[in-house]
Amino acid sequence: MAPPAAYAGRMAAREPMSPARRRQLVVGLVVGLLVGLGISLWTGFWLWLATGIAVGLAAGAIMKPPGEDDAPPRR
């Protein structure tokens, strides 16, 4: 069964991930890992590690990479 036309159009229109966006996701993952590890060691409850990673990835995915739209146009 073929995917719906709207879905195929959305997938075709997606651009590859920019290096700044990829860096932001990696930074979010690392920060989430460190925070989750710290909280899990502090509380003794290991599931905080997974929660920290999930929150870090979500924050990295939601936030806009710096300099993407903030800079004034160059002449």
C-alpha positions, 0 to 999 in steps of 0.5 A: 500500500502506497503512503498518502500523498500528503505524507510523501510530499512532507518527506520529500520536502524535508531538508537534510539536518544542518550541522548546527542542528546536529550539534545542538542535539548532541549537546542536548543529549550530553547535558541530559546524560550528565544531569540524569547521571548526577540526579540518579547518583544523588537519589540512588534511583537509576531511572533518572538517567533515562529521564535526563537523556529524554529531557536532553534530547527533547530540549535539543530538538525543540530549541533553535540552533544559535545563529540560524535566524538571529543574525542580520542579513549580510551585505 
